Amino acid sequence: MIDIPKKIWTVYLLKCSDKSLYCGITNNLDNRLKQHRGELPGGAKYTRSRAPFKLVYQEKRNSRSEALKRELVIKKMSRNAKLELIRNRISSEVDLSH
């Protein structure tokens, strides 16, 4: 039996030049960011027209289905709730490094 490697999915938030937030999912974050920048085909028109942008949040999920569900939850959040999510992630990363 052949073991098929399991893909880890990433739910991410980008902060665009106009201060808007873009949420998406991918199983290859580096390539997806290149797509958003227009370096590879397939990026969202939304981010290309609001470049430059900054990756401000990411979380891992074990399946595409889990990532899509989490993306939907985040997209339904208010802007303030998304900013709080970003702040909490940054705080926890700082705390973990001590």
Buried (B, 14 or more C-beta within 10 A) or exposed (E): EEEEEEEEBBBBBBBBEEEEBBBBBBBEBEBBBBBBBEEEEEBBEBBEEBBEBEBBBEBEBEEEEBBBBBBEEBEEBEEEEBBEBBEEBEEEEEEEEE
